[in-house]
Amino acid sequence: MKRFKINYPLVSFLLNLIFFCIWLKEPSIANENGLIENMQVIFLSIAFAFIILKILNEGIVNSSIIFFLLFILTFIMREIDLRPFHLPQYIIIFSTKGRNILLFGGWMFFVSHFIIKIRASLREYRLILRDLAGIYFIFGCLFYIFAWTFDEGIFSLNKNTNNLIEELLENIGAFLFVLSTYHFKKMKFL
């Protein structure tokens, strides 16, 4: 029996086409905390779950796992803004200053772990970059970098169009991070 294979670029294109069609009638879906940004959070949360599953399945935490965990967590926390909601101040602080302190500590831990185990870490990253996990990761990063240009308004488009294109590109990047972490979860390191 022939196995069904999903065309991921087509899925991403169709999802963004749907968002574009909705945006034509309701431009607010591209706003902060709008539908498209919430979809990014869902994608990033799925990516985060794949990393947690890898930790639970393998029972180890190496440099590459710490990197992926912190990288995806950084993007999740960047996308989630709790300030507009009526929540206790200690929860809102978690999405602002507390977030920055938590992530700074996590990245410092990663850097120290990477340096202590530099040979093993470099070997892991070479393996990742040769795998679909690395390819999807690099393309996800490129989509986020390209999205930044629209966030900064470099192309002199109107604000609504810049917002839409930025969010759609970030959405593709987040989707690619899901694919990256999925393939990363399947990788075995000796």
C-alpha positions in Angstrom: 0.0 0.0 0.0 1.4 3.4 -1.0 2.0 5.7 2.0 0.4 9.1 2.0 2.9 11.9 2.2 2.0 15.4 3.3 3.3 18.3 1.2 4.3 20.7 4.0 5.0 23.8 1.9 1.5 23.4 0.3 -0.1 23.1 3.8 1.7 26.2 4.9 0.8 28.1 1.7 -2.9 27.1 2.0 -3.1 28.1 5.7 -1.6 31.5 4.8 -3.9 31.9 1.8 -6.8 31.3 4.2 -5.5 33.9 6.6 -5.0 36.4 3.7 -8.7 35.9 2.6 -9.9 36.4 6.1 -7.6 39.5 6.4 -9.3 41.1 3.4 -12.5 41.2 5.3 -11.1 41.5 8.8 -7.6 43.2 9.0 -7.5 42.9 12.8 -6.4 39.2 12.5 -2.9 40.5 11.8 -2.8 42.7 15.0 -0.8 41.8 18.1 -2.6 38.9 19.9 -4.7 38.4 16.7 -5.6 35.2 15.0 -2.4 34.8 13.0 -0.2 35.5 16.0 -2.2 33.0 18.1 -1.6 30.4 15.4 2.1 31.1 15.7 1.9 30.4 19.5 0.1 27.2 18.7 2.8 26.1 16.3 5.6 27.1 18.7 3.8 25.2 21.5 3.7 22.1 19.4 7.4 22.5 18.6 8.1 22.9 22.4 6.1 19.8 23.1 8.2 17.8 20.6 11.3 18.9 22.5 9.8 17.9 25.8 8.8 14.5 24.3 12.4 14.0 23.2 13.6 14.7 26.8 11.0 12.4 28.3 11.7 9.6 25.7 15.5 9.7 25.9 15.9 10.8 29.5 18.9 13.0 28.6 19.5 16.7 28.2 22.3 17.7 26.0 23.5 21.0 24.4 21.2 20.7 21.4 18.2 19.9 23.4 18.8 22.8 25.7 19.3 25.1 22.6 16.1 24.0 20.9 14.2 24.2 24.2 15.4 27.8 24.9 15.1 28.9 21.3 11.4 27.9 21.0 10.6 29.1 24.5 12.2 32.5 23.6 9.9 32.8 20.6 6.8 31.6 22.6 7.5 34.2 25.3 8.1 36.9 22.6 4.7 36.2 21.1 2.7 36.0 24.3 1.8 39.4 25.7 -0.3 39.2 28.8 -0.5 42.9 29.5 -3.9 43.5 27.7 -5.5 40.9 29.9 -6.9 41.5 33.4 -4.6 39.2 35.3 -2.7 39.6 38.6 0.4 41.7 38.3 2.7 38.8 39.3 1.5 36.9 36.2 1.9 39.9 33.9 5.5 40.4 35.1 6.2 36.9 33.9 5.5 38.1 30.3 7.7 41.2 30.6 10.7 41.6 33.0 10.3 38.1 34.5 10.5 36.6 31.0 13.7 38.5 30.3 15.4 37.3 33.6 14.2 33.7 33.0 15.5 33.6 29.4 18.8 35.3 30.3 19.4 32.7 33.0 18.5 29.9 30.6 20.8 31.2 27.8 23.6 31.6 30.2 23.1 28.0 31.3 23.2 26.9 27.7 26.4 28.8 26.9 28.1 27.3 30.0 26.9 23.8 29.1 28.0 24.3 25.5 31.5 25.4 26.5 32.0 22.6 29.0 31.0 20.0 26.4 32.2 21.8 23.3 33.3 18.8 21.3 30.2 16.8 21.9 28.1 19.9 21.3 29.8 20.7 17.9 29.3 17.1 16.8 25.6 17.3 17.7 25.2 20.5 15.7 27.0 19.1 12.7 24.6 16.1 12.7 21.6 18.4 13.1 22.6 20.7 10.2 22.9 17.6 7.9 19.4 16.5 8.9 15.9 17.8 8.0 15.8 19.2 11.5 18.6 21.6 10.7 17.3 22.5 7.2 13.8 23.3 8.5 15.4 25.2 11.4 17.5 27.4 9.1 14.6 28.2 6.8 12.4 29.0 9.8 15.0 31.5 11.0 15.2 33.0 7.6 11.4 33.5 7.5 11.6 35.3 10.9 14.5 37.5 9.7 12.5 38.4 6.6 9.4 39.1 8.7 11.5 41.5 10.8 12.0 43.7 7.7 8.2 44.1 7.4 8.0 44.8 11.2 10.5 47.6 10.7 8.6 48.9 7.6 11.7 48.7 5.4 9.6 48.3 2.2 7.4 51.4 2.8 4.1 49.5 2.6 1.1 50.7 4.6 1.0 49.6 8.2 -1.8 47.0 7.8 0.0 45.3 4.8 3.3 45.3 6.7 1.6 43.7 9.7 -0.1 41.0 7.6 3.1 40.1 5.7 5.2 40.1 8.9 2.7 37.8 10.7 2.3 35.5 7.7 6.1 35.1 7.4 6.4 34.5 11.1 3.6 31.9 10.8 5.6 30.1 8.1 8.7 30.3 10.3 6.9 28.9 13.3 5.5 26.1 11.1 9.0 25.3 10.0 10.1 25.2 13.6 7.4 22.5 14.2 8.9 20.5 11.3 12.4 21.0 12.6 11.6 19.9 16.2 9.6 16.9 14.9 12.7 15.7 12.9 14.9 16.6 15.8 12.8 14.5 18.2 13.4 11.5 15.9 17.2 12.0 15.8 19.4 9.7 17.9 22.7 10.9 19.4 25.3 8.4 20.5 
